[in-house]
């Protein structure tokens, strides 16, 4: 854990996570009717992605952010934590934010996570996400 000081405040970085994924890989999964989309993405995420011209790119960005979150907390995807409990939404300025639900939210509260920073980037074939957790 690192400490950074700003304006006499101590900010502790609990973890960082990064993920990169091929858009085509996610596009193949969401095009199947096996429930992948509904098991990974919230209804709000699905509505958002479906409204976009290149919806696969937006699904991929959210998937990468969820993967990066699991890397940042250091546990991976286990112990009842679920992709669908991590929701990526854009604020009024378009900045991505994370909303946690269920066991994943409770786990984060136990870890005393105060802020979750999200950065998403995509080009035609690839998407990357970086997550930083503050304690």
Backbone bond lengths (Angstrom), bond angles and torsions (degrees), N, CA, C in turn:
res aa  C-N    CA-C-N  psi(-1)  N-CA   C-N-CA  omega(-1)  CA-C   N-CA-C  phi
1 X - - - 1.436 - - 1.524 108.22 -
2 X 1.328 116.72 135.93 1.458 123.00 179.83 1.516 109.79 -105.77
3 X 1.311 116.28 152.28 1.462 121.36 175.00 1.511 108.96 -117.68
4 X 1.321 115.71 134.48 1.448 122.83 176.86 1.520 106.55 -126.11
5 X 1.327 117.45 139.33 1.452 120.91 -178.95 1.522 110.24 -111.41
6 X 1.316 116.48 126.04 1.455 124.41 174.33 1.516 108.01 -132.48
7 X 1.311 117.57 128.43 1.456 122.08 176.01 1.527 111.69 46.36
8 X 1.317 116.21 45.93 1.457 123.69 178.78 1.534 113.32 64.00
9 X 1.330 116.74 15.50 1.454 120.70 174.71 1.524 108.24 -102.65
10 X 1.299 114.97 141.42 1.457 119.57 176.61 1.531 108.09 -100.71
11 X 1.318 115.22 121.04 1.455 120.91 178.10 1.522 107.43 -109.68
12 X 1.318 116.12 124.41 1.460 120.79 178.50 1.522 109.41 -103.07
13 X 1.310 115.46 125.39 1.458 120.69 175.87 1.527 107.34 -86.57
14 X 1.307 115.51 114.03 1.463 121.01 -179.81 1.524 111.16 -78.14
15 X 1.330 115.90 -38.77 1.454 118.73 -179.09 1.510 112.07 -174.21
16 X 1.320 115.00 161.24 1.459 121.82 173.31 1.516 108.00 -131.75
17 X 1.298 115.42 150.60 1.456 120.71 177.48 1.515 109.46 -142.75
18 X 1.303 115.99 147.03 1.467 121.48 178.14 1.518 108.36 -137.46
19 X 1.325 115.24 146.11 1.455 119.53 176.87 1.521 108.35 -146.33
20 X 1.308 115.61 145.92 1.465 122.36 174.60 1.521 106.99 -131.43
21 X 1.318 116.01 140.55 1.460 119.39 -177.74 1.524 109.74 -146.10
22 X 1.324 115.10 150.38 1.455 120.65 174.71 1.528 108.97 -79.12
23 X 1.315 116.49 131.39 1.464 121.49 179.95 1.526 110.29 -59.07
24 X 1.320 117.13 -39.83 1.467 121.71 -177.94 1.533 111.77 -59.54
25 X 1.320 116.75 -36.74 1.471 120.83 179.75 1.534 111.05 -61.98
26 X 1.313 116.19 -44.09 1.465 120.00 178.46 1.526 110.32 -71.49
27 X 1.322 116.52 -39.31 1.466 120.55 178.62 1.528 111.04 -58.32
28 X 1.332 116.98 -41.68 1.470 120.57 177.75 1.525 111.39 -62.10
29 X 1.322 116.97 -39.70 1.464 120.71 -179.29 1.528 111.95 -69.69
30 X 1.330 117.59 -43.52 1.470 118.79 -177.38 1.527 112.47 -73.77
31 X 1.343 117.45 -21.35 1.463 119.94 179.42 1.531 112.16 -76.66
32 X 1.321 116.58 -18.36 1.460 120.13 176.85 1.529 108.95 -77.52
33 X 1.286 117.41 153.48 1.466 120.14 -179.89 1.525 111.02 -101.75
34 X 1.328 116.71 38.48 1.466 120.26 -176.66 1.534 113.12 -96.73
35 X 1.343 117.58 9.15 1.459 120.21 178.47 1.519 115.20 86.94
36 X 1.333 117.59 6.34 1.464 120.47 179.22 1.524 110.94 -54.93
37 X 1.321 116.18 -51.28 1.466 121.04 -176.53 1.531 110.95 -57.72
38 X 1.315 117.31 -46.19 1.465 121.25 -177.43 1.529 113.21 -72.24
39 X 1.324 117.31 -22.00 1.470 119.45 179.08 1.526 112.70 -87.58
40 X 1.321 117.56 -15.60 1.465 122.39 -176.90 1.526 111.98 -107.47
41 X 1.327 117.00 -38.45 1.464 121.76 -171.61 1.523 111.98 -112.31
42 X 1.337 115.86 144.50 1.467 120.55 177.32 1.529 109.12 -74.95
43 X 1.317 115.75 166.28 1.467 120.18 178.52 1.527 111.03 -59.96
44 X 1.331 116.39 -38.46 1.471 119.85 179.39 1.523 111.09 -66.03
45 X 1.342 117.27 -39.04 1.467 120.38 177.72 1.526 110.93 -65.65
46 X 1.317 116.19 -43.01 1.470 120.46 179.56 1.530 110.14 -61.60
47 X 1.321 116.63 -45.14 1.468 120.53 179.05 1.533 110.57 -60.06
48 X 1.328 116.40 -43.92 1.463 120.85 179.27 1.532 110.90 -62.48
49 X 1.311 117.19 -51.84 1.469 121.23 -176.50 1.526 111.67 -63.72
50 X 1.321 116.58 -40.60 1.462 120.32 -179.43 1.524 112.03 -65.79
51 X 1.328 117.51 -21.70 1.470 120.84 179.94 1.530 112.40 -81.76
52 X 1.316 117.51 -7.67 1.462 122.23 -175.59 1.526 111.53 -94.55
53 X 1.332 115.33 151.38 1.463 120.94 179.04 1.526 111.04 -62.40
54 X 1.317 117.05 -50.15 1.459 121.42 178.87 1.532 108.17 -104.00
55 X 1.317 116.24 72.77 1.466 121.10 -172.70 1.526 112.73 -61.05
56 X 1.312 118.36 -33.87 1.467 120.38 -178.79 1.523 110.94 -61.53
57 X 1.319 117.26 -36.47 1.459 121.40 178.94 1.533 110.54 -63.72
58 X 1.312 116.98 -39.30 1.465 121.40 -179.27 1.533 111.34 -73.57
59 X 1.327 116.60 -38.72 1.470 119.24 173.08 1.532 109.91 -61.42
60 X 1.318 116.69 -44.87 1.468 121.09 -178.53 1.527 111.10 -61.43
61 X 1.324 117.01 -40.20 1.464 120.54 179.26 1.526 110.59 -62.39
62 X 1.309 116.72 -42.26 1.468 120.35 179.29 1.528 110.89 -69.05
63 X 1.312 116.97 -39.12 1.463 119.91 177.26 1.529 110.49 -62.35
64 X 1.325 116.62 -45.10 1.466 120.80 179.71 1.525 111.02 -62.21
65 X 1.324 117.65 -38.44 1.467 121.00 178.94 1.528 110.90 -64.98
66 X 1.314 117.08 -38.89 1.469 120.68 178.90 1.531 110.02 -66.36
67 X 1.326 116.52 -43.01 1.472 120.81 176.36 1.529 110.33 -61.02
68 X 1.330 116.80 -44.69 1.468 121.11 -179.71 1.528 110.76 -63.91
69 X 1.324 117.42 -35.64 1.458 120.68 177.71 1.531 110.57 -62.06
70 X 1.321 116.55 -46.49 1.469 119.84 179.15 1.531 111.24 -61.82
71 X 1.307 117.17 -35.77 1.468 120.29 176.07 1.524 110.69 -67.56
72 X 1.331 116.89 -40.08 1.459 121.13 -178.03 1.534 112.18 -66.07
73 X 1.334 117.18 -37.27 1.474 118.45 179.80 1.524 111.70 -78.01
74 X 1.329 116.52 -13.42 1.457 120.42 172.64 1.512 115.99 82.27
75 X 1.316 117.41 7.72 1.465 119.51 -178.75 1.517 112.88 -108.19
76 X 1.316 115.91 -22.10 1.445 118.85 -169.97 1.517 109.35 75.20
77 X 1.306 114.95 -167.81 1.462 122.37 -175.77 1.527 108.45 -95.25
78 X 1.348 116.75 92.17 1.468 120.99 -179.28 1.519 110.72 -161.66
79 X 1.296 116.64 -178.39 1.463 123.78 178.06 1.521 112.83 55.67
80 X 1.318 117.26 35.60 1.458 121.18 176.50 1.513 115.09 85.27
81 X 1.338 117.55 -1.59 1.458 119.71 176.37 1.531 107.59 -74.55
82 X 1.325 116.75 141.94 1.459 119.21 -171.88 1.524 112.13 -135.74
83 X 1.325 115.16 146.16 1.461 121.44 177.87 1.524 111.07 -56.30
84 X 1.319 116.64 -42.20 1.463 120.36 -175.52 1.531 111.96 -68.53
85 X 1.333 117.28 -14.91 1.467 120.90 177.48 1.532 112.33 -85.39
86 X 1.319 116.70 -1.52 1.460 122.56 176.55 1.523 105.99 -112.52
87 X 1.318 115.80 114.31 1.461 120.42 -176.82 1.526 110.08 -114.61
88 X 1.322 115.42 129.43 1.465 121.44 177.63 1.521 107.47 -102.62
89 X 1.321 115.20 123.70 1.465 119.26 175.58 1.511 108.33 -134.48
90 X 1.305 115.54 156.85 1.455 120.50 177.98 1.523 109.07 -97.70
91 X 1.338 116.26 137.20 1.457 118.97 176.57 1.531 109.09 -76.60
92 X 1.319 117.00 -175.47 1.464 120.99 -175.93 1.529 113.65 -63.54
93 X 1.320 116.99 -19.59 1.470 121.11 176.94 1.530 112.69 -94.32
94 X 1.330 116.92 -2.51 1.455 121.52 -179.69 1.516 114.47 94.27
95 X 1.331 116.74 -1.37 1.469 120.75 -179.88 1.530 109.84 -73.67
96 X 1.347 117.69 130.81 1.464 119.10 178.76 1.530 111.83 -70.97
97 X 1.317 115.21 141.65 1.459 122.82 177.60 1.521 108.31 -135.90
98 X 1.330 115.47 159.67 1.460 120.57 178.40 1.516 109.65 -111.57
99 X 1.323 114.88 134.81 1.458 122.50 170.99 1.526 105.60 -116.61
100 X 1.325 116.48 127.68 1.464 120.74 -179.81 1.518 110.08 -102.20
101 X 1.324 115.00 148.81 1.458 122.33 -179.84 1.533 109.42 -132.60
102 X 1.315 116.54 163.78 1.456 123.33 170.06 1.515 115.54 55.68
103 X 1.342 114.84 -140.74 1.465 121.56 -177.80 1.529 112.00 -62.31
104 X 1.313 116.18 -32.32 1.464 119.65 179.79 1.521 110.17 -66.15
105 X 1.316 117.32 -39.22 1.468 121.46 177.03 1.526 110.14 -65.57
106 X 1.333 116.78 -45.51 1.467 120.68 179.53 1.528 111.28 -62.51
107 X 1.321 116.78 -41.55 1.463 120.76 177.70 1.524 110.31 -59.88
108 X 1.320 116.66 -45.62 1.468 121.28 -179.29 1.525 111.44 -63.74
109 X 1.312 116.72 -38.12 1.464 120.32 177.34 1.526 110.77 -64.86
110 X 1.333 117.32 -39.63 1.468 120.63 177.05 1.522 111.58 -64.30
111 X 1.330 116.27 -32.18 1.467 121.35 178.71 1.531 111.65 -81.22
112 X 1.321 116.74 -1.87 1.468 123.97 -179.80 1.531 113.04 60.99
113 X 1.324 116.15 35.84 1.455 120.76 177.40 1.530 108.37 -71.40
114 X 1.326 115.14 122.29 1.469 120.93 -176.91 1.526 112.21 -98.73
115 X 1.311 117.58 -38.37 1.466 122.06 -178.48 1.518 109.92 -138.40
116 X 1.320 114.35 143.50 1.460 121.21 175.76 1.530 106.58 -123.64
117 X 1.317 116.29 118.84 1.460 121.70 178.79 1.524 108.62 -101.49
118 X 1.320 116.00 134.46 1.460 122.46 -176.19 1.519 109.42 -125.70
119 X 1.314 116.41 134.23 1.460 121.10 171.12 1.527 107.96 -132.56
120 X 1.323 115.60 126.51 1.461 122.09 179.13 1.521 108.86 -118.19
121 X 1.316 116.46 142.93 1.454 120.62 176.80 1.522 108.36 -145.75
122 X 1.329 115.94 141.03 1.454 118.10 177.81 1.516 111.66 -146.50
123 X 1.318 112.67 148.19 1.453 122.30 169.96 1.527 105.21 -124.79
124 X 1.277 117.50 -177.45 1.464 121.30 -172.39 1.533 113.95 -46.57
125 X 1.322 117.75 -50.70 1.469 120.82 -171.64 1.514 115.87 -106.62
126 X 1.333 117.80 -11.97 1.465 120.74 -174.77 1.517 111.68 -134.25
127 X 1.314 113.54 150.82 1.464 122.18 176.90 1.514 107.43 -131.93
128 X 1.329 116.14 143.81 1.459 120.16 174.83 1.532 108.81 -133.47
129 X 1.304 115.17 152.17 1.464 121.90 177.58 1.516 108.66 -139.51
130 X 1.317 114.64 141.41 1.472 121.50 175.27 1.521 108.02 -126.55
131 X 1.311 116.08 134.46 1.459 123.06 178.14 1.518 108.03 -122.65
132 X 1.323 116.10 135.70 1.466 122.23 172.36 1.522 107.50 -125.66
133 X 1.323 115.69 130.23 1.465 121.41 -179.68 1.521 109.57 -108.11
134 X 1.333 116.10 131.04 1.460 121.63 176.26 1.520 109.18 -107.36
135 X 1.315 113.48 142.30 1.462 120.09 177.96 1.504 108.35 -111.35
